């Protein structure tokens, strides 16, 4: 058995799966009805805010609390995932 590890954005991983270039991908859940998604772990998603931000005093917040907040994310796929989760959760 040969194991080769590589890192790529979710969309690229899906393209590689479709092309038969890879056998498995670990990523955030994509919308890909032609693939089987198997959950292997659940991660806590946190909002990180400055100490003087109004949400900093809260023990928790809901996605709706962040509706009008600007944010920075590390990848377009992650931004799409967060936007999807916000839409689903109101």
C-alpha positions, 0 to 999 in steps of 0.5 A: 500500500502506498500512502501519499499525503497532500494538502489542497482546498476542498474544491481541488480535493473534490476534483482529484476524487472525481478524476480518480487521482486520490482515494480519500479526502479529509475536508469540511462537508462539501455539497457533493451528492455524488460522493459519500460523506463519512463523519470522522470528527466534530470540531468546535467552531469559535469566534475570536474577538478583541477583548473590547468587542461586545461579544467578548463578555458572552460565554457563547454566541450564536451564528445569528449574533455574527450576522453583521460582523465582518470576518476573516477566514483562511480559505474560500471554501471555509468562507463558503462553509460559514456562509452556508451554516449562517444561512441554515441557522438563520 
